[in-house]
Amino acid sequence: MPTNLHIDSDLLEQAKRLGHHRTKRETVDEALREYIQYRKRVQAADAFGTIDFDPAYDYKKMRNAR
C-alpha cells in the first residue's frame, strides 16, 4: 500500500548508513521491525511480577511426562 510520509532526511540517511541498507524502504522497514520488537520487550518487562506461580508445580515431573 503506497504511503506518503515526511521523514527527516538527515535521520533517514544516518539510519541508512548505520544499517548498511541499500534503499530508504529497507531502512524504514528495518526501523519498524526494531520498534515493534522493542515495544514487545517493554510489554514483557511490564508484565514481570504480575503472574502468580503455583509453588507446588513440579516442572521436572512435567518434563519427564513427555
PDBQT receptor file of N, H, CA, C and O in Angstrom, charges set to zero:
ATOM      1  N   MET A   1       0.850  -1.156   0.000  1.00  0.00    +0.000 N 
ATOM      2  CA  MET A   1       0.000   0.000   0.000  1.00  0.00    +0.000 C 
ATOM      3  C   MET A   1       0.905   1.231   0.000  1.00  0.00    +0.000 C 
ATOM      4  O   MET A   1       1.659   1.432   0.951  1.00  0.00    +0.000 OA
ATOM      5  N   PRO A   2       0.848   2.032  -1.015  1.00  0.00    +0.000 N 
ATOM      6  CA  PRO A   2       1.667   3.241  -1.086  1.00  0.00    +0.000 C 
ATOM      7  C   PRO A   2       1.265   4.246   0.000  1.00  0.00    +0.000 C 
ATOM      8  O   PRO A   2       0.082   4.492   0.237  1.00  0.00    +0.000 OA
ATOM      9  N   THR A   3       2.275   4.812   0.644  1.00  0.00    +0.000 N 
ATOM     10  H   THR A   3       3.236   4.612   0.451  1.00  0.00    +0.000 HD
ATOM     11  CA  THR A   3       2.040   5.787   1.703  1.00  0.00    +0.000 C 
ATOM     12  C   THR A   3       3.041   6.913   1.560  1.00  0.00    +0.000 C 
ATOM     13  O   THR A   3       4.236   6.670   1.392  1.00  0.00    +0.000 OA
ATOM     14  N   ASN A   4       2.569   8.126   1.624  1.00  0.00    +0.000 N 
ATOM     15  H   ASN A   4       1.599   8.324   1.761  1.00  0.00    +0.000 HD
ATOM     16  CA  ASN A   4       3.462   9.279   1.588  1.00  0.00    +0.000 C 
ATOM     17  C   ASN A   4       3.712   9.755   3.004  1.00  0.00    +0.000 C 
ATOM     18  O   ASN A   4       2.779  10.031   3.757  1.00  0.00    +0.000 OA
ATOM     19  N   LEU A   5       4.984   9.846   3.354  1.00  0.00    +0.000 N 
ATOM     20  H   LEU A   5       5.742   9.622   2.742  1.00  0.00    +0.000 HD
ATOM     21  CA  LEU A   5       5.368  10.308   4.685  1.00  0.00    +0.000 C 
ATOM     22  C   LEU A   5       6.441  11.369   4.559  1.00  0.00    +0.000 C 
ATOM     23  O   LEU A   5       7.268  11.331   3.648  1.00  0.00    +0.000 OA
ATOM     24  N   HIS A   6       6.421  12.303   5.469  1.00  0.00    +0.000 N 
ATOM     25  H   HIS A   6       5.749  12.334   6.210  1.00  0.00    +0.000 HD
ATOM     26  CA  HIS A   6       7.506  13.279   5.535  1.00  0.00    +0.000 C 
ATOM     27  C   HIS A   6       8.451  12.803   6.632  1.00  0.00    +0.000 C 
ATOM     28  O   HIS A   6       8.125  12.864   7.817  1.00  0.00    +0.000 OA
ATOM     29  N   ILE A   7       9.630  12.325   6.221  1.00  0.00    +0.000 N 
ATOM     30  H   ILE A   7       9.895  12.275   5.258  1.00  0.00    +0.000 HD
ATOM     31  CA  ILE A   7      10.616  11.796   7.159  1.00  0.00    +0.000 C 
ATOM     32  C   ILE A   7      11.845  12.683   7.087  1.00  0.00    +0.000 C 
ATOM     33  O   ILE A   7      12.280  13.067   6.002  1.00  0.00    +0.000 OA
ATOM     34  N   ASP A   8      12.397  13.004   8.231  1.00  0.00    +0.000 N 
ATOM     35  H   ASP A   8      12.043  12.692   9.113  1.00  0.00    +0.000 HD
ATOM     36  CA  ASP A   8      13.602  13.827   8.311  1.00  0.00    +0.000 C 
ATOM     37  C   ASP A   8      14.705  13.177   7.475  1.00  0.00    +0.000 C 
ATOM     38  O   ASP A   8      15.126  12.058   7.770  1.00  0.00    +0.000 OA
ATOM     39  N   SER A   9      15.171  13.862   6.445  1.00  0.00    +0.000 N 
ATOM     40  H   SER A   9      14.829  14.771   6.205  1.00  0.00    +0.000 HD
ATOM     41  CA  SER A   9      16.166  13.323   5.513  1.00  0.00    +0.000 C 
ATOM     42  C   SER A   9      17.477  12.977   6.205  1.00  0.00    +0.000 C 
ATOM     43  O   SER A   9      18.098  11.961   5.896  1.00  0.00    +0.000 OA
ATOM     44  N   ASP A  10      17.897  13.822   7.141  1.00  0.00    +0.000 N 
ATOM     45  H   ASP A  10      17.393  14.648   7.392  1.00  0.00    +0.000 HD
ATOM     46  CA  ASP A  10      19.154  13.565   7.846  1.00  0.00    +0.000 C 
ATOM     47  C   ASP A  10      19.057  12.285   8.687  1.00  0.00    +0.000 C 
ATOM     48  O   ASP A  10      19.981  11.471   8.700  1.00  0.00    +0.000 OA
ATOM     49  N   LEU A  11      17.939  12.118   9.382  1.00  0.00    +0.000 N 
ATOM     50  H   LEU A  11      17.188  12.779   9.372  1.00  0.00    +0.000 HD
ATOM     51  CA  LEU A  11      17.753  10.909  10.185  1.00  0.00    +0.000 C 
ATOM     52  C   LEU A  11      17.703   9.669   9.309  1.00  0.00    +0.000 C 
ATOM     53  O   LEU A  11      18.283   8.638   9.649  1.00  0.00    +0.000 OA
ATOM     54  N   LEU A  12      17.020   9.769   8.196  1.00  0.00    +0.000 N 
ATOM     55  H   LEU A  12      16.549  10.607   7.920  1.00  0.00    +0.000 HD
ATOM     56  CA  LEU A  12      16.890   8.633   7.295  1.00  0.00    +0.000 C 
ATOM     57  C   LEU A  12      18.245   8.247   6.707  1.00  0.00    +0.000 C 
ATOM     58  O   LEU A  12      18.567   7.061   6.631  1.00  0.00    +0.000 OA
ATOM     59  N   GLU A  13      19.026   9.213   6.300  1.00  0.00    +0.000 N 
ATOM     60  H   GLU A  13      18.764  10.176   6.362  1.00  0.00    +0.000 HD
ATOM     61  CA  GLU A  13      20.347   8.926   5.732  1.00  0.00    +0.000 C 
ATOM     62  C   GLU A  13      21.277   8.339   6.789  1.00  0.00    +0.000 C 
ATOM     63  O   GLU A  13      22.045   7.422   6.496  1.00  0.00    +0.000 OA
ATOM     64  N   GLN A  14      21.217   8.858   8.014  1.00  0.00    +0.000 N 
ATOM     65  H   GLN A  14      20.593   9.603   8.251  1.00  0.00    +0.000 HD
ATOM     66  CA  GLN A  14      22.050   8.326   9.078  1.00  0.00    +0.000 C 
ATOM     67  C   GLN A  14      21.674   6.876   9.380  1.00  0.00    +0.000 C 
ATOM     68  O   GLN A  14      22.553   6.030   9.543  1.00  0.00    +0.000 OA
ATOM     69  N   ALA A  15      20.385   6.587   9.455  1.00  0.00    +0.000 N 
ATOM     70  H   ALA A  15      19.671   7.275   9.322  1.00  0.00    +0.000 HD
ATOM     71  CA  ALA A  15      19.922   5.225   9.701  1.00  0.00    +0.000 C 
ATOM     72  C   ALA A  15      20.313   4.307   8.548  1.00  0.00    +0.000 C 
ATOM     73  O   ALA A  15      20.690   3.156   8.770  1.00  0.00    +0.000 OA
ATOM     74  N   LYS A  16      20.225   4.801   7.343  1.00  0.00    +0.000 N 
ATOM     75  H   LYS A  16      19.918   5.736   7.163  1.00  0.00    +0.000 HD
ATOM     76  CA  LYS A  16      20.588   4.025   6.155  1.00  0.00    +0.000 C 
ATOM     77  C   LYS A  16      22.065   3.644   6.204  1.00  0.00    +0.000 C 
ATOM     78  O   LYS A  16      22.428   2.506   5.907  1.00  0.00    +0.000 OA
ATOM     79  N   ARG A  17      22.915   4.603   6.580  1.00  0.00    +0.000 N 
ATOM     80  H   ARG A  17      22.620   5.528   6.821  1.00  0.00    +0.000 HD
ATOM     81  CA  ARG A  17      24.358   4.328   6.681  1.00  0.00    +0.000 C 
ATOM     82  C   ARG A  17      24.650   3.336   7.807  1.00  0.00    +0.000 C 
ATOM     83  O   ARG A  17      25.382   2.364   7.617  1.00  0.00    +0.000 OA
ATOM     84  N   LEU A  18      24.071   3.592   8.977  1.00  0.00    +0.000 N 
ATOM     85  H   LEU A  18      23.477   4.381   9.131  1.00  0.00    +0.000 HD
ATOM     86  CA  LEU A  18      24.333   2.728  10.126  1.00  0.00    +0.000 C 
ATOM     87  C   LEU A  18      23.871   1.295   9.892  1.00  0.00    +0.000 C 
ATOM     88  O   LEU A  18      24.531   0.347  10.319  1.00  0.00    +0.000 OA
ATOM     89  N   GLY A  19      22.748   1.139   9.221  1.00  0.00    +0.000 N 
ATOM     90  H   GLY A  19      22.212   1.909   8.874  1.00  0.00    +0.000 HD
ATOM     91  CA  GLY A  19      22.191  -0.190   8.979  1.00  0.00    +0.000 C 
ATOM     92  C   GLY A  19      22.700  -0.856   7.722  1.00  0.00    +0.000 C 
ATOM     93  O   GLY A  19      22.363  -2.004   7.434  1.00  0.00    +0.000 OA
ATOM     94  N   HIS A  20      23.526  -0.118   6.962  1.00  0.00    +0.000 N 
ATOM     95  H   HIS A  20      23.800   0.815   7.196  1.00  0.00    +0.000 HD
ATOM     96  CA  HIS A  20      24.056  -0.636   5.684  1.00  0.00    +0.000 C 
ATOM     97  C   HIS A  20      22.925  -1.080   4.745  1.00  0.00    +0.000 C 
ATOM     98  O   HIS A  20      23.011  -2.120   4.093  1.00  0.00    +0.000 OA
ATOM     99  N   HIS A  21      21.876  -0.272   4.696  1.00  0.00    +0.000 N 
ATOM    100  H   HIS A  21      21.806   0.573   5.226  1.00  0.00    +0.000 HD
ATOM    101  CA  HIS A  21      20.739  -0.570   3.831  1.00  0.00    +0.000 C 
ATOM    102  C   HIS A  21      20.965   0.068   2.468  1.00  0.00    +0.000 C 
ATOM    103  O   HIS A  21      21.592   1.121   2.357  1.00  0.00    +0.000 OA
ATOM    104  N   ARG A  22      20.442  -0.587   1.429  1.00  0.00    +0.000 N 
ATOM    105  H   ARG A  22      19.932  -1.443   1.520  1.00  0.00    +0.000 HD
ATOM    106  CA  ARG A  22      20.605  -0.067   0.074  1.00  0.00    +0.000 C 
ATOM    107  C   ARG A  22      19.552   0.974  -0.277  1.00  0.00    +0.000 C 
ATOM    108  O   ARG A  22      19.804   1.882  -1.069  1.00  0.00    +0.000 OA
ATOM    109  N   THR A  23      18.371   0.836   0.318  1.00  0.00    +0.000 N 
ATOM    110  H   THR A  23      18.166   0.098   0.961  1.00  0.00    +0.000 HD
ATOM    111  CA  THR A  23      17.283   1.743  -0.045  1.00  0.00    +0.000 C 
ATOM    112  C   THR A  23      16.637   2.351   1.199  1.00  0.00    +0.000 C 
ATOM    113  O   THR A  23      16.818   1.871   2.318  1.00  0.00    +0.000 OA
ATOM    114  N   LYS A  24      15.881   3.420   0.967  1.00  0.00    +0.000 N 
ATOM    115  H   LYS A  24      15.734   3.810   0.058  1.00  0.00    +0.000 HD
ATOM    116  CA  LYS A  24      15.144   4.054   2.053  1.00  0.00    +0.000 C 
ATOM    117  C   LYS A  24      14.080   3.110   2.589  1.00  0.00    +0.000 C 
ATOM    118  O   LYS A  24      13.828   3.055   3.793  1.00  0.00    +0.000 OA
ATOM    119  N   ARG A  25      13.464   2.372   1.683  1.00  0.00    +0.000 N 
ATOM    120  H   ARG A  25      13.669   2.417   0.706  1.00  0.00    +0.000 HD
ATOM    121  CA  ARG A  25      12.414   1.436   2.103  1.00  0.00    +0.000 C 
ATOM    122  C   ARG A  25      12.969   0.365   3.038  1.00  0.00    +0.000 C 
ATOM    123  O   ARG A  25      12.356   0.056   4.060  1.00  0.00    +0.000 OA
ATOM    124  N   GLU A  26      14.125  -0.203   2.696  1.00  0.00    +0.000 N 
ATOM    125  H   GLU A  26      14.624   0.048   1.866  1.00  0.00    +0.000 HD
ATOM    126  CA  GLU A  26      14.755  -1.196   3.574  1.00  0.00    +0.000 C 
ATOM    127  C   GLU A  26      15.018  -0.588   4.949  1.00  0.00    +0.000 C 
ATOM    128  O   GLU A  26      14.815  -1.234   5.977  1.00  0.00    +0.000 OA
ATOM    129  N   THR A  27      15.467   0.647   4.950  1.00  0.00    +0.000 N 
ATOM    130  H   THR A  27      15.632   1.171   4.115  1.00  0.00    +0.000 HD
ATOM    131  CA  THR A  27      15.784   1.343   6.194  1.00  0.00    +0.000 C 
ATOM    132  C   THR A  27      14.538   1.511   7.057  1.00  0.00    +0.000 C 
ATOM    133  O   THR A  27      14.563   1.214   8.252  1.00  0.00    +0.000 OA
ATOM    134  N   VAL A  28      13.460   1.981   6.463  1.00  0.00    +0.000 N 
ATOM    135  H   VAL A  28      13.439   2.222   5.492  1.00  0.00    +0.000 HD
ATOM    136  CA  VAL A  28      12.211   2.208   7.206  1.00  0.00    +0.000 C 
ATOM    137  C   VAL A  28      11.621   0.884   7.673  1.00  0.00    +0.000 C 
ATOM    138  O   VAL A  28      11.144   0.787   8.804  1.00  0.00    +0.000 OA
ATOM    139  N   ASP A  29      11.647  -0.134   6.823  1.00  0.00    +0.000 N 
ATOM    140  H   ASP A  29      12.035  -0.055   5.905  1.00  0.00    +0.000 HD
ATOM    141  CA  ASP A  29      11.114  -1.442   7.210  1.00  0.00    +0.000 C 
ATOM    142  C   ASP A  29      11.872  -2.001   8.418  1.00  0.00    +0.000 C 
ATOM    143  O   ASP A  29      11.262  -2.489   9.369  1.00  0.00    +0.000 OA
ATOM    144  N   GLU A  30      13.194  -1.927   8.372  1.00  0.00    +0.000 N 
ATOM    145  H   GLU A  30      13.689  -1.530   7.600  1.00  0.00    +0.000 HD
ATOM    146  CA  GLU A  30      14.000  -2.421   9.487  1.00  0.00    +0.000 C 
ATOM    147  C   GLU A  30      13.730  -1.617  10.760  1.00  0.00    +0.000 C 
ATOM    148  O   GLU A  30      13.641  -2.182  11.850  1.00  0.00    +0.000 OA
ATOM    149  N   ALA A  31      13.602  -0.313  10.615  1.00  0.00    +0.000 N 
ATOM    150  H   ALA A  31      13.675   0.146   9.730  1.00  0.00    +0.000 HD
ATOM    151  CA  ALA A  31      13.323   0.536  11.774  1.00  0.00    +0.000 C 
ATOM    152  C   ALA A  31      11.982   0.158  12.406  1.00  0.00    +0.000 C 
ATOM    153  O   ALA A  31      11.868   0.108  13.630  1.00  0.00    +0.000 OA
ATOM    154  N   LEU A  32      10.987  -0.102  11.593  1.00  0.00    +0.000 N 
ATOM    155  H   LEU A  32      11.080  -0.061  10.598  1.00  0.00    +0.000 HD
ATOM    156  CA  LEU A  32       9.678  -0.503  12.119  1.00  0.00    +0.000 C 
ATOM    157  C   LEU A  32       9.747  -1.857  12.811  1.00  0.00    +0.000 C 
ATOM    158  O   LEU A  32       9.136  -2.044  13.863  1.00  0.00    +0.000 OA
ATOM    159  N   ARG A  33      10.488  -2.810  12.228  1.00  0.00    +0.000 N 
ATOM    160  H   ARG A  33      10.984  -2.657  11.373  1.00  0.00    +0.000 HD
ATOM    161  CA  ARG A  33      10.649  -4.120  12.867  1.00  0.00    +0.000 C 
ATOM    162  C   ARG A  33      11.314  -3.973  14.236  1.00  0.00    +0.000 C 
ATOM    163  O   ARG A  33      10.870  -4.571  15.215  1.00  0.00    +0.000 OA
ATOM    164  N   GLU A  34      12.378  -3.176  14.297  1.00  0.00    +0.000 N 
ATOM    165  H   GLU A  34      12.739  -2.689  13.502  1.00  0.00    +0.000 HD
ATOM    166  CA  GLU A  34      13.078  -2.979  15.567  1.00  0.00    +0.000 C 
ATOM    167  C   GLU A  34      12.188  -2.281  16.588  1.00  0.00    +0.000 C 
ATOM    168  O   GLU A  34      12.230  -2.612  17.773  1.00  0.00    +0.000 OA
ATOM    169  N   TYR A  35      11.388  -1.327  16.146  1.00  0.00    +0.000 N 
ATOM    170  H   TYR A  35      11.353  -1.059  15.183  1.00  0.00    +0.000 HD
ATOM    171  CA  TYR A  35      10.469  -0.614  17.038  1.00  0.00    +0.000 C 
ATOM    172  C   TYR A  35       9.449  -1.582  17.637  1.00  0.00    +0.000 C 
ATOM    173  O   TYR A  35       9.171  -1.534  18.835  1.00  0.00    +0.000 OA
ATOM    174  N   ILE A  36       8.900  -2.451  16.807  1.00  0.00    +0.000 N 
ATOM    175  H   ILE A  36       9.126  -2.490  15.833  1.00  0.00    +0.000 HD
ATOM    176  CA  ILE A  36       7.911  -3.427  17.266  1.00  0.00    +0.000 C 
ATOM    177  C   ILE A  36       8.541  -4.396  18.259  1.00  0.00    +0.000 C 
ATOM    178  O   ILE A  36       7.943  -4.698  19.292  1.00  0.00    +0.000 OA
ATOM    179  N   GLN A  37       9.746  -4.886  17.956  1.00  0.00    +0.000 N 
ATOM    180  H   GLN A  37      10.232  -4.640  17.117  1.00  0.00    +0.000 HD
ATOM    181  CA  GLN A  37      10.437  -5.786  18.880  1.00  0.00    +0.000 C 
ATOM    182  C   GLN A  37      10.692  -5.100  20.217  1.00  0.00    +0.000 C 
ATOM    183  O   GLN A  37      10.510  -5.702  21.275  1.00  0.00    +0.000 OA
ATOM    184  N   TYR A  38      11.112  -3.849  20.165  1.00  0.00    +0.000 N 
ATOM    185  H   TYR A  38      11.260  -3.360  19.305  1.00  0.00    +0.000 HD
ATOM    186  CA  TYR A  38      11.369  -3.089  21.391  1.00  0.00    +0.000 C 
ATOM    187  C   TYR A  38      10.101  -2.961  22.230  1.00  0.00    +0.000 C 
ATOM    188  O   TYR A  38      10.125  -3.191  23.439  1.00  0.00    +0.000 OA
ATOM    189  N   ARG A  39       9.005  -2.596  21.591  1.00  0.00    +0.000 N 
ATOM    190  H   ARG A  39       8.986  -2.409  20.609  1.00  0.00    +0.000 HD
ATOM    191  CA  ARG A  39       7.742  -2.417  22.316  1.00  0.00    +0.000 C 
ATOM    192  C   ARG A  39       7.273  -3.724  22.938  1.00  0.00    +0.000 C 
ATOM    193  O   ARG A  39       6.728  -3.721  24.042  1.00  0.00    +0.000 OA
ATOM    194  N   LYS A  40       7.477  -4.851  22.240  1.00  0.00    +0.000 N 
ATOM    195  H   LYS A  40       7.920  -4.853  21.343  1.00  0.00    +0.000 HD
ATOM    196  CA  LYS A  40       7.100  -6.147  22.799  1.00  0.00    +0.000 C 
ATOM    197  C   LYS A  40       7.948  -6.477  24.019  1.00  0.00    +0.000 C 
ATOM    198  O   LYS A  40       7.444  -7.039  24.991  1.00  0.00    +0.000 OA
ATOM    199  N   ARG A  41       9.240  -6.131  23.977  1.00  0.00    +0.000 N 
ATOM    200  H   ARG A  41       9.650  -5.675  23.187  1.00  0.00    +0.000 HD
ATOM    201  CA  ARG A  41      10.105  -6.362  25.134  1.00  0.00    +0.000 C 
ATOM    202  C   ARG A  41       9.665  -5.503  26.313  1.00  0.00    +0.000 C 
ATOM    203  O   ARG A  41       9.683  -5.967  27.453  1.00  0.00    +0.000 OA
ATOM    204  N   VAL A  42       9.275  -4.266  26.056  1.00  0.00    +0.000 N 
ATOM    205  H   VAL A  42       9.261  -3.889  25.130  1.00  0.00    +0.000 HD
ATOM    206  CA  VAL A  42       8.798  -3.382  27.118  1.00  0.00    +0.000 C 
ATOM    207  C   VAL A  42       7.526  -3.954  27.739  1.00  0.00    +0.000 C 
ATOM    208  O   VAL A  42       7.375  -3.943  28.960  1.00  0.00    +0.000 OA
ATOM    209  N   GLN A  43       6.619  -4.449  26.915  1.00  0.00    +0.000 N 
ATOM    210  H   GLN A  43       6.742  -4.458  25.923  1.00  0.00    +0.000 HD
ATOM    211  CA  GLN A  43       5.385  -5.044  27.441  1.00  0.00    +0.000 C 
ATOM    212  C   GLN A  43       5.697  -6.269  28.300  1.00  0.00    +0.000 C 
ATOM    213  O   GLN A  43       5.085  -6.463  29.350  1.00  0.00    +0.000 OA
ATOM    214  N   ALA A  44       6.641  -7.088  27.861  1.00  0.00    +0.000 N 
ATOM    215  H   ALA A  44       7.138  -6.931  27.008  1.00  0.00    +0.000 HD
ATOM    216  CA  ALA A  44       7.012  -8.278  28.626  1.00  0.00    +0.000 C 
ATOM    217  C   ALA A  44       7.629  -7.866  29.964  1.00  0.00    +0.000 C 
ATOM    218  O   ALA A  44       7.341  -8.473  30.995  1.00  0.00    +0.000 OA
ATOM    219  N   ALA A  45       8.466  -6.851  29.947  1.00  0.00    +0.000 N 
ATOM    220  H   ALA A  45       8.701  -6.358  29.109  1.00  0.00    +0.000 HD
ATOM    221  CA  ALA A  45       9.088  -6.380  31.182  1.00  0.00    +0.000 C 
ATOM    222  C   ALA A  45       8.037  -5.805  32.127  1.00  0.00    +0.000 C 
ATOM    223  O   ALA A  45       8.130  -5.986  33.341  1.00  0.00    +0.000 OA
ATOM    224  N   ASP A  46       7.049  -5.120  31.586  1.00  0.00    +0.000 N 
ATOM    225  H   ASP A  46       6.973  -4.973  30.600  1.00  0.00    +0.000 HD
ATOM    226  CA  ASP A  46       5.974  -4.568  32.414  1.00  0.00    +0.000 C 
ATOM    227  C   ASP A  46       5.151  -5.676  33.072  1.00  0.00    +0.000 C 
ATOM    228  O   ASP A  46       4.619  -5.493  34.167  1.00  0.00    +0.000 OA
ATOM    229  N   ALA A  47       5.048  -6.823  32.401  1.00  0.00    +0.000 N 
ATOM    230  H   ALA A  47       5.479  -6.972  31.511  1.00  0.00    +0.000 HD
ATOM    231  CA  ALA A  47       4.267  -7.941  32.934  1.00  0.00    +0.000 C 
ATOM    232  C   ALA A  47       5.039  -8.706  34.005  1.00  0.00    +0.000 C 
ATOM    233  O   ALA A  47       4.456  -9.519  34.722  1.00  0.00    +0.000 OA
ATOM    234  N   PHE A  48       6.332  -8.458  34.121  1.00  0.00    +0.000 N 
ATOM    235  H   PHE A  48       6.806  -7.798  33.538  1.00  0.00    +0.000 HD
ATOM    236  CA  PHE A  48       7.162  -9.171  35.091  1.00  0.00    +0.000 C 
ATOM    237  C   PHE A  48       6.626  -8.950  36.502  1.00  0.00    +0.000 C 
ATOM    238  O   PHE A  48       6.399  -7.820  36.935  1.00  0.00    +0.000 OA
ATOM    239  N   GLY A  49       6.433 -10.050  37.195  1.00  0.00    +0.000 N 
ATOM    240  H   GLY A  49       6.617 -10.968  36.843  1.00  0.00    +0.000 HD
ATOM    241  CA  GLY A  49       5.952  -9.973  38.567  1.00  0.00    +0.000 C 
ATOM    242  C   GLY A  49       4.447  -9.933  38.699  1.00  0.00    +0.000 C 
ATOM    243  O   GLY A  49       3.930  -9.874  39.814  1.00  0.00    +0.000 OA
ATOM    244  N   THR A  50       3.731  -9.962  37.590  1.00  0.00    +0.000 N 
ATOM    245  H   THR A  50       4.151 -10.009  36.683  1.00  0.00    +0.000 HD
ATOM    246  CA  THR A  50       2.267  -9.896  37.653  1.00  0.00    +0.000 C 
ATOM    247  C   THR A  50       1.619 -11.268  37.525  1.00  0.00    +0.000 C 
ATOM    248  O   THR A  50       0.401 -11.393  37.648  1.00  0.00    +0.000 OA
ATOM    249  N   ILE A  51       2.417 -12.288  37.282  1.00  0.00    +0.000 N 
ATOM    250  H   ILE A  51       3.407 -12.187  37.182  1.00  0.00    +0.000 HD
ATOM    251  CA  ILE A  51       1.887 -13.640  37.094  1.00  0.00    +0.000 C 
ATOM    252  C   ILE A  51       2.164 -14.449  38.355  1.00  0.00    +0.000 C 
ATOM    253  O   ILE A  51       3.305 -14.528  38.811  1.00  0.00    +0.000 OA
ATOM    254  N   ASP A  52       1.125 -15.044  38.913  1.00  0.00    +0.000 N 
ATOM    255  H   ASP A  52       0.199 -14.979  38.543  1.00  0.00    +0.000 HD
ATOM    256  CA  ASP A  52       1.285 -15.873  40.103  1.00  0.00    +0.000 C 
ATOM    257  C   ASP A  52       1.643 -17.293  39.681  1.00  0.00    +0.000 C 
ATOM    258  O   ASP A  52       1.044 -17.859  38.766  1.00  0.00    +0.000 OA
ATOM    259  N   PHE A  53       2.621 -17.846  40.361  1.00  0.00    +0.000 N 
ATOM    260  H   PHE A  53       3.107 -17.386  41.104  1.00  0.00    +0.000 HD
ATOM    261  CA  PHE A  53       3.049 -19.203  40.064  1.00  0.00    +0.000 C 
ATOM    262  C   PHE A  53       2.647 -20.124  41.208  1.00  0.00    +0.000 C 
ATOM    263  O   PHE A  53       2.640 -19.727  42.373  1.00  0.00    +0.000 OA
ATOM    264  N   ASP A  54       2.315 -21.346  40.859  1.00  0.00    +0.000 N 
ATOM    265  H   ASP A  54       2.321 -21.669  39.912  1.00  0.00    +0.000 HD
ATOM    266  CA  ASP A  54       1.941 -22.356  41.843  1.00  0.00    +0.000 C 
ATOM    267  C   ASP A  54       3.221 -22.933  42.443  1.00  0.00    +0.000 C 
ATOM    268  O   ASP A  54       4.001 -23.552  41.718  1.00  0.00    +0.000 OA
ATOM    269  N   PRO A  55       3.462 -22.754  43.730  1.00  0.00    +0.000 N 
ATOM    270  CA  PRO A  55       4.698 -23.268  44.335  1.00  0.00    +0.000 C 
ATOM    271  C   PRO A  55       4.781 -24.792  44.307  1.00  0.00    +0.000 C 
ATOM    272  O   PRO A  55       5.870 -25.352  44.434  1.00  0.00    +0.000 OA
ATOM    273  N   ALA A  56       3.646 -25.467  44.143  1.00  0.00    +0.000 N 
ATOM    274  H   ALA A  56       2.761 -25.012  44.040  1.00  0.00    +0.000 HD
ATOM    275  CA  ALA A  56       3.644 -26.931  44.103  1.00  0.00    +0.000 C 
ATOM    276  C   ALA A  56       3.919 -27.474  42.703  1.00  0.00    +0.000 C 
ATOM    277  O   ALA A  56       4.055 -28.685  42.530  1.00  0.00    +0.000 OA
ATOM    278  N   TYR A  57       4.002 -26.613  41.721  1.00  0.00    +0.000 N 
ATOM    279  H   TYR A  57       3.891 -25.629  41.862  1.00  0.00    +0.000 HD
ATOM    280  CA  TYR A  57       4.232 -27.056  40.342  1.00  0.00    +0.000 C 
ATOM    281  C   TYR A  57       5.626 -27.651  40.220  1.00  0.00    +0.000 C 
ATOM    282  O   TYR A  57       6.607 -27.030  40.630  1.00  0.00    +0.000 OA
ATOM    283  N   ASP A  58       5.716 -28.851  39.659  1.00  0.00    +0.000 N 
ATOM    284  H   ASP A  58       4.919 -29.355  39.326  1.00  0.00    +0.000 HD
ATOM    285  CA  ASP A  58       6.998 -29.546  39.505  1.00  0.00    +0.000 C 
ATOM    286  C   ASP A  58       7.322 -29.634  38.017  1.00  0.00    +0.000 C 
ATOM    287  O   ASP A  58       6.839 -30.523  37.316  1.00  0.00    +0.000 OA
ATOM    288  N   TYR A  59       8.147 -28.700  37.547  1.00  0.00    +0.000 N 
ATOM    289  H   TYR A  59       8.540 -27.978  38.116  1.00  0.00    +0.000 HD
ATOM    290  CA  TYR A  59       8.459 -28.663  36.121  1.00  0.00    +0.000 C 
ATOM    291  C   TYR A  59       9.258 -29.886  35.691  1.00  0.00    +0.000 C 
ATOM    292  O   TYR A  59       9.153 -30.310  34.540  1.00  0.00    +0.000 OA
ATOM    293  N   LYS A  60      10.055 -30.464  36.590  1.00  0.00    +0.000 N 
ATOM    294  H   LYS A  60      10.140 -30.120  37.525  1.00  0.00    +0.000 HD
ATOM    295  CA  LYS A  60      10.831 -31.658  36.227  1.00  0.00    +0.000 C 
ATOM    296  C   LYS A  60       9.894 -32.852  35.985  1.00  0.00    +0.000 C 
ATOM    297  O   LYS A  60      10.114 -33.651  35.075  1.00  0.00    +0.000 OA
ATOM    298  N   LYS A  61       8.866 -32.956  36.799  1.00  0.00    +0.000 N 
ATOM    299  H   LYS A  61       8.687 -32.307  37.539  1.00  0.00    +0.000 HD
ATOM    300  CA  LYS A  61       7.895 -34.029  36.623  1.00  0.00    +0.000 C 
ATOM    301  C   LYS A  61       7.169 -33.862  35.287  1.00  0.00    +0.000 C 
ATOM    302  O   LYS A  61       6.943 -34.841  34.576  1.00  0.00    +0.000 OA
ATOM    303  N   MET A  62       6.810 -32.640  34.950  1.00  0.00    +0.000 N 
ATOM    304  H   MET A  62       6.994 -31.844  35.528  1.00  0.00    +0.000 HD
ATOM    305  CA  MET A  62       6.122 -32.372  33.678  1.00  0.00    +0.000 C 
ATOM    306  C   MET A  62       7.037 -32.648  32.487  1.00  0.00    +0.000 C 
ATOM    307  O   MET A  62       6.581 -33.120  31.446  1.00  0.00    +0.000 OA
ATOM    308  N   ARG A  63       8.324 -32.356  32.640  1.00  0.00    +0.000 N 
ATOM    309  H   ARG A  63       8.695 -31.972  33.486  1.00  0.00    +0.000 HD
ATOM    310  CA  ARG A  63       9.285 -32.589  31.556  1.00  0.00    +0.000 C 
ATOM    311  C   ARG A  63       9.403 -34.093  31.282  1.00  0.00    +0.000 C 
ATOM    312  O   ARG A  63       9.486 -34.503  30.124  1.00  0.00    +0.000 OA
ATOM    313  N   ASN A  64       9.410 -34.910  32.328  1.00  0.00    +0.000 N 
ATOM    314  H   ASN A  64       9.342 -34.577  33.269  1.00  0.00    +0.000 HD
ATOM    315  CA  ASN A  64       9.550 -36.341  32.163  1.00  0.00    +0.000 C 
ATOM    316  C   ASN A  64       8.263 -37.016  31.693  1.00  0.00    +0.000 C 
ATOM    317  O   ASN A  64       8.289 -38.173  31.274  1.00  0.00    +0.000 OA
ATOM    318  N   ALA A  65       7.153 -36.314  31.758  1.00  0.00    +0.000 N 
ATOM    319  H   ALA A  65       7.132 -35.374  32.098  1.00  0.00    +0.000 HD
ATOM    320  CA  ALA A  65       5.862 -36.880  31.352  1.00  0.00    +0.000 C 
ATOM    321  C   ALA A  65       5.728 -36.982  29.837  1.00  0.00    +0.000 C 
ATOM    322  O   ALA A  65       4.825 -37.653  29.338  1.00  0.00    +0.000 OA
ATOM    323  N   ARG A  66       6.603 -36.334  29.117  1.00  0.00    +0.000 N 
ATOM    324  H   ARG A  66       7.337 -35.789  29.523  1.00  0.00    +0.000 HD
ATOM    325  CA  ARG A  66       6.518 -36.363  27.643  1.00  0.00    +0.000 C 
ATOM    326  C   ARG A  66       6.762 -37.703  27.114  1.00  0.00    +0.000 C 
ATOM    327  O   ARG A  66       6.728 -37.903  25.900  1.00  0.00    +0.000 OA
TER     328      ARG A  66
